[in-house]
Amino acid sequence: MRILFLGNNWLGWQVLKWLKETGREIVGIVIHPEEKQKYAMEILQAADLPPERIFFAPSLKDPSTLEEIRSLSPDVGVSVMFDYILGKDFLNLFPKGCFNLHPSYLPYNKGAFANVWAIVDRTPAGVTFHVVDEGVDTGPIVAQKRVRIEPVDTGETLYRKLERAGVELFMETWPEVEDGTYELKYQSPAEGKVHKRSDVDQIDRIDLDREYKARDLIDVLRARTFPPYKGAYFEVDGKRVYMELTLYYGEED
């Protein structure tokens, strides 16, 4: 199949690399604008496409960009860690559909920071390969893989687990998409939550005068531990003091 690839971050790079190394045909790629790019150079190098086949995410609502993509005759779209909602006109370009790899166990934790909310809300963690519709991670599910959250996991360590599980799930599932042998599981609109990036603002500030359950506070601190990024903090004399949590299994006496 002729693939239009939309990707960002390490996971996007790894999936694209696997597609290229296994001989799949990438006819074009869509990347984030410069201020939101992660692993963009690696993705561009892996794609090895001329400039006219490289598109930027904000332009996908532009009719002229859609026509350029249409001229490439893509059969299918593949989205990995792509931080933009895709509209109907774009999705209609693909006769065999558009698919997304999302780092959560849908219907739980749609949207941003799935690794954080799986810890804080104590919901199942995992990765999901699903059909893209006009919602935010609401399309029918093709395949999923659970990831265990351990007591020593932080937002960072869980994120790394989800990345590795995502690569494995994609490699296992893509041949079924190519063969048309996959089956769909439809999500219930009543299940799960959608999180915006700004939602973490509601948990990041730790109130020194508030009572917390120990489990709840530990879960927030570990979920927001992902150096070098700032996470949970408290304020003293108008200054923010940021916190990171180190967790490890001790040896039994």
N, C-alpha and C positions, 0 to 999 in steps of 0.2 A: 504493500500500500504506500501511497505517496503521503508523507507526514509533514504537517506544519507543527513545529515544536515551539511551545511557549514555556520559558523556564527562567529560573533564578536560583541562586544559592548552590551549595555543595550537592544537594540531592538532585537538583535539576541537571547539574553538570554530569553526575554519575549516570543518570538515566540516558541522557543524550549520548554519552560516550558508549554505553552499552548498545544502543540502537545503531550507532555508526559502526562499531566493531563487529556487529553481527550482520552487517550488510543491509540494514533497512534504509529506505530512501527518504532522506530529509530534503524537502523541496524549499523550505524557508524556515526562519526562526523569528520569534518575537521576544525581545528582551526588555527589561525595565529601563527607565531613564537613568541617567548617570547617578543621580543622588540616591537612588534606591537599589543600585546594582550590587550584587554579591556573586563572585565567581564569574562575572560577565566575560572577562578575557578568556578564561578556560572554556566557557561555553562557546564563544565565537571560534576559538581555535579548533574545538572538537567538531563544530558544524562545518567549518571550511567551506563557506559559501561566499559568493560575490556580494558586494554591498547592496545591490538592488534586491537581494533576497533576504535582507535583514530589516526588520521592522521594530518600532518602539511602541510599547504598550499604549501610551496615551493616544496614539494615532488610530487605534482600532475602531473608533467611532467615525472616522473620516471616510466618506464614500469613495474617495480616490484610492485610499489605502486598501479598502475592501476589494476594489476592482483589481488592484495589483495582486492581491493574494488570490483572488479568483482565477486570475490568468495563469497561476502556477498549478491549477487543477489538483489541489490537495484532496485526498480521499478522507483523511481523518485528522483531527487535531489532538495533540497531546500536551497537557498542561501540568507542570510540576513546580510547586512553590511560586506560582504566578499570582501576584497580589492585586489583581484587577478583576472586577466583575465583567463577564463577557455577555454582550447583548445578543438579541435574537438575530439581527442581520449578520453578525459574525458567525454565530453558530450554524446558520443556514448554509454556510459555505461548504460544509462537510457532509457528503452523501452517506458516510459511514459513522458520523457522529464525532463528538469531541469528548475526550476523557481527561479526568483529573486525578492526580495522586495527592491525597490530603493526609497530613500527619495526625489524624485523630481517628478514633473508633466511632465513626458515624452511627447513629445521629448525634452522638455526644460531641460537644466542643467544635461546632462549625466556626469558621472564621479564624481569628488571630489567636496566637499563643496557646494552642491546644495543649502543649506540654505543661504550661502553668496551670491551666484550669483542671486538667486531669488530676493534678496533685491537690489543689486547693478544694475542689468540689468532690474529690474522691470518686471520680467517674472512671469508667474503663478507658485505658490508653491503648493506642494502636494506630494502624495506618489503613487507609481505605482507598481503593481504586473505584471511581464512580463515573457515570455519565454526567456531563456538564449540562445543567439547564440554566434558566435565567436567575435562579436564586443563588444564595451563598452556601455552597456545599450541600445542596438539597436534592441533587439528582439521584437516580436509581443506582444502587450499589452493585458493582461487578464482583469484587472480592475484597476481603479484609484479613488482617493479621493482628492478633492481640499482642500487646507488649506488657510485661509484668512491671508494675511500679514497686520497687523495693524500698524498705525504710531508709536506706542510705542514698536514695536518688535525690538529685537536685533538678532544677529546671534544665540545667546544662546536660547532665548525664542522661536524663530521660530523652531530651532532644536528640542526642547522639544515638540512642537506642532506636528512636523512631526513624532517623535517617537510614540506618542500616536495614531496618525492617522494611522500609519503603523500597529500597533497591531490590531486596529479595522478592517482595510482593510483585513489583513490576515485571521482573524477569520471569516469574512463574505465570503471570496472568496474560502478558502481552500476546503470546501465541494463541490463546483462546480468542482474543479480539481479532487477530488476523484471520483465524479460521471461522469466525462467527459462531463459535460453540459456547460462548459464555451465556450465563443466565443472570437475570436481573432480580434484585431484591429491592422493593420500593420502600422508601423511608416514610415513617409516619410524621406528618407535620406537627403533631403534638409533642413529639419527643425531642429532647436535646435543647441546647441553647446556641445562639449565635453570639460570638464575642467580637467586639471591635478592639482595635489596638489600645484605645484610650480606656478600656474597661479596667486595666491593671491599676489605673490611678486610684480606683476605689479601695484597693487593698495595700498599696505600697506604703502609705503613711501609717506608721505605727504610733498610736496614741499612748503616751507614757502614763496617762492617768486612767486608762481604760483597763478593765479586767478581760483577759482572754483565757480561753481554755488552752492548756499547754499544747495539745495536739494541733489546734487551729493555728496558733502562732508559729509553731515549728513548721507547719505545712506552708504557710505564707513565706516564711524566711527561706526555706529550702527551694520552694518553687521559683522564687525570684533571685536565686543565686545562679548567675550566668555571666561570670566575668569575661570581658571587661565592661559589660553593660551594667548600668545602675539598676538597683532593684528596690527593696524595702528600705525604709529609713525612719528615723525619728528626728525631732527638732529640739535643739537646745539653744537658747539665746539667739533665736532667729537663724541658726545654721542647721543645715541638714547633715545628719550622720548616717551614712549608708552602711548596710550590713550584708555580710556573706556568711553562709553557714557551711561548716565542714563536717561531714558525716562519714563514719567508717565503722565497720564491724570490729569489735574488740575480741581479743582471744579470751576464751573461758579460763577461769582460774583452775 
